[in-house]
């Protein structure tokens, strides 16, 4: 039985480990410094190991003997974790979502003869893959729009929001400039700009705003107009702008009562409890990808929709399902020999074969994550 090491056994990592042991497919070891989910994993027959993965030699020792590795470490350590996995010569599925450029490790991966698929969650991830697939269905692509958000089903003031990831990572999304493409030119605007209200199937009216979510698509797809927007419940933008513009996200440290601390640290600490997605919280994920262009000289648009909710049967959150299962299906794609290109691969690279796209969509559907495809 092939062995998989999951680096990071949190809200997303634990469901991935559980999915991989279904039908005795893989022997799984879940590794994390936080043992919050270890009891559940051990009960299911998954081996666990408590370890500080940031320590020198930790990752190298724990992946020794593994056939595959899933990098689900936090964003701040994700890039370095992936580098160490690659140096260990292991094929890797990478969902760490770090700010660094994944392709900076491409040559290293090729030198080590390993296949890495990075950013392979829901967005980035399926948003990239389906955007590229839509491009392949057109003779000429003129426009790609991606709208995506994870939200609590129960709205609770003041935020009407819960974070499946750490508040610091979410705040980063609100402070990092948003990059998108207009008429072939890279445009940068502040996050939270260009707000608009859009009515989505099942999810209803949501507020969309600019965020830096295109990532690798900016350079890998030759499409003159591309943008990704984050979705929240209406009136969310003004609340976050008030915090941001008032300096509550400022990372510069200040001395307060003899202690050195930054406003960002204080804000993150306060929001942690308010935004924390508890185990019994029910959430939803909504995504719409609109790929427009020309086919046989006529205008044609391909629309891919996702609406997913917390699974009450397994008590697994929607964001964990839509992100984590994308990663585990991608691992199975490599294991089936359908994709084995050495180097660091973006999700959109998988769309070079319809067989890959069908494999991913089928695998997700078998796990209750269903995408619809409409042609207009």
N, C-alpha and C positions, 0 to 999 in steps of 0.2 A: 504494500500500500504506500502510495506516495505521501511524502510529508510536507505540510504547510506550516510555516511559522507566521503568526499574525502579530505584528508589532503595534501594540496599542489595542487594549481590550475594553474600550469604553462604550459609549452609547451606540457607536457604529461598529466598532471592532468586534464586540461580543456577538451581535447578530450575524456577522460574517462568519465567525468561527462556528456558530451553530448551524449555519447553512451548509458549510463545507463538510460536516460530518454526516449529513443526510445520506442514507443508503450506504453507509460505510465507504464513502468515496475517498476520503482522505484522512490521514492521521494528523491531527491539528494540535499545535502548541500555541497558546495565547500568552503573550508577555506584556506586562504593564507594571508600572510602579504603584498604581492604585488597584487594590484587589476588590473593589466594590462588586464586580460581577463574577468573581471567581467561583463562588458557591454554586451559582446557576450553571456555569460552564462545566465545573467538575461533576455535577449531578448528571449532565448530559454526556459525560464520558470524554470531555476535552481536557487535555493536560494544560496546566497553568504554571506560570513562573513569575514571581514578583521580582522585578529588576529595574534599576535606574538605567534606562537605555542611553542616557547621555554620557555615561561613564566610558572612558577609553577601553576598547576591547569588548564591551558588553554585547553589542549587536553581532560582532564577528563571532563570538563564542556561541551565541544562542541560535544563529542560523546555520551553524556547522552541521552538515548532514541533511539539511532541508532540500527539497526539490523545488519549492516555490516559497516566496516571501510576499506578504502583503504589508506595505508600509502605511500604517494608519496612525503614525505619530502626530503630535500637534504641529501646526504650521511653523512655529518658530524653530523647530528642530528637524523638520521634515526633509529638507534638502540635504543636510549633512547625514541624516539617517539613510537616505537613498544612496548617497555616495559610498557609504560603508557597506551597504548591501551589494552594490555593484562590484566593489573591490573584492567581495567575498565570492564572486562568480555565480550569483543566484539570479534566476529569472524572477521578475518582481512586478506586482500590481501595486501601483502607487496612488494613494488618495490623500496624501498629506496636505495638499493645497498650500504650499509655501509661496512666498512672494518672489523667490528667485526664478530664473529662467530654466525650465527643465532641460532645454537643449544644451545647456552648458555641460551636462553630463553625458551627452550623446557619444562623443568620441571615446570616453572612458568605458561606456557600456559596450561599444563595438570592439574595443581592445580586449575586453574580458569575455566577449562572445555571448553576452546575455541579452535577453529580450525584456524590455521594460515598457509597460503601458502606464503612462502617467495621467493624472487628472481624470481618472475614469470613474467618476461618480455620476450624479444626476446632472449637475451644472456647476462647474464644467464636467463633461463626460458625455452623457447621452445628448446633451444640447449640441456638442461638437459633432458627434457621430451623425446625428440626424440632419444637422445643417449640411454637412458634406454629402450625405446621401441625397438630400434634396437637390443639391447642385448637380449631382450625377444624373438626375432625372430630367434636367433642363438642357437645352442647347446653349443658352446664355442666361446667367444668373445676374440679376440687377440689385437684389435687395434681400437681406436676412435680418429678421427681427426675432429676438428671443426675450420672452417674459417668464420669470421664474420666481417662486417664493415658497418658503415653508412657514406655516402659520398654525396657531392653536385653533382647534375647533371652537372652544369656548372663549369668547372675548371677555377679557377682564381689564378694566381701566386701571392705571392710565395708559398702559402700553399696548394692550391687545396683541401682545407678541411674546413668544417663548423662543429661546435660542437652543437649538440642538447642539451647538458648539459653544466654546467659551465666549463670554461677552467681549473679551479683548479682540478675538478674531472677528466678531460681528462689527465692533466699533471700527476696526481697520477698514471694513467695507464702506463705512460712512465717511472716512477721512481720506482714503486714497483717491486721487483723481481718476475719473472715469475716462477710458479711452474707447473711441469708436471710429468708424470709417465713414466719411461722407465724400461722395464723388471721387473716390480713390485716394483721398487724403486722410491721414491720421489726425483726428481731432481730440483734444483733451478738454474736459469740463470738470468742474467740481462735482463730486458725488451728491446725490439728492436733488439734482437739478432736473428741469424739464418734466415735472410731475404731470401725470395725466390719469384720469379715471377710466378703467376699461372693464366691461362686463364679460366675465368668463363663464363658460358652461360649468354648471354645478357650483363653482366657487362664488359666483356673483360679482358684484362691483368691487374692484381692488384698485389700489393706488400704485402706479408704476413710476419709478424714478431711475435716473442714470446711475450705473455702478460699473466697476471695472471687471466685467465678467467674461469678455471675449477671449482673453488670454491668448493662447496659441493661434486662434482663428485669425487674428490680425495679420499674421505673417504666412499662414499656411493656405488660406483660401484667397483667390483672386476675384473678389466680389467688390464692386465699387461702393456699396452702402451696407454697413453692418453695425448692429447695436444690440446690447443686452441691457435689460432693465430688471431691477428687483421689484418684487410685489409685496405689498403690505396692505393691511386694512386702511380704509380712508382716514385722512388727517394725521397719519403717522409722520409724514415728512416734517411738518412744522414742529413737532415735539423734539425730534432728533436735531433739527437745525438749531433750536433754541439752546440745547446742550452744547452742540459743537461751536456755535458762534459766540457762546458765553465763556468759552475756554475750558469746559469740563473734560474735553478730550485732549488737552495739552499734555504732551509727554515730558515736557521740561520740568525738572524737579524744583521744588520750592522748599524753603526752610520754614516750618510751621511749628511753633512751640519747641524749637530746638531739634525737630525731626525733619529729615529730608525726604520729601514725598512728592509725587507728581499728581496733578488733578486727574489724569487718566487712571492712575492706580486707585485713587479713591472712588472714582465713578465706576470703574470695573468691579470693585469690591461691592459697592452698593447694588449695582445692577445684577450681580451674580445671582442673588436670592430672588430678585424680582423676575428675571428672565429665565431662570433655570427650568428646563423641561424635566418635570418629575416623572417617575416611572408610571404613574397613573394618569398623567396628562394625555389627552388625545389630540393629535395633530393631523394636518393635511399638507400635501404638496401639490402645487399646481404649476404646470409649465406649458407654454405654447411657443412653438417655433414656426415662423412664417418665412418660407423661401419662395421668392417671386422672380419671374423672368420670362423667357420666351422659349416656346417649344413648337417646332415646325412653323415658325413665323408668327405664332399667336401667343398672346399673354397667357401665362399659366402660373398658378400658385399652389404650393404644397404646404399643408398645415398639419403639424404633428402636435397632438394634445395629450397631456398627462394630467389626470386627477387621481390622487391616491390618498387614502386615509389610514390612520393607526389601525393595526390589525388586533382586534380584541381577542381573537383566539390564541395568539402567541404573545400578546402584549408587547409587540415590537412597534416602535414609532415609525411613522411614514417616512421621515427623513432618513432614518437608519435603513429602512427597506429600499427606498429608491436609490440611495447612495451605495449602501453596502452590497446589495444584490447585484448591482451593475458591476461592481468590482469582482464578486465571486463568479459571475457568469463569464467575465473577461478572463479570469484565471482558467476556467474550464475551456475557453476558446483556445488558449495557448496549449493546454494539456491535450486537447483533441488534435493538435497539429495544424489547426486552421490558420494560425498566425504565429510566426516565429522569427520575425525580422529582428536582427540584432540592432541594438541601439535604444535610445529613448524615443518612444513613439507616443504621439498625441492621439487622443481618441478618434479624431477625424480621419486618421490614417486607416482605421479599420474599414472605412466606407469604400475602400478601393475594391472590395468584393461584396456583392450582394449576399453571398453565402455567410459572410461575417455578420452583416446587418441582420439577416434572418435569424442567425444563431443567437445574437444578443436579444432581439425582441422576443423570440420564443422562450429563451431561458428566463427572462423577466416575467413574461406572461404566466409561465408555470409557477412563479412565485407570487402571483396576484398583482404584479405591477404592469399595467396595460397601457400601451400607447395607441392612439388612433391616428389614422392617416387620411386626410381629406384632400381631394384635388379640385381646384376651382379654375 
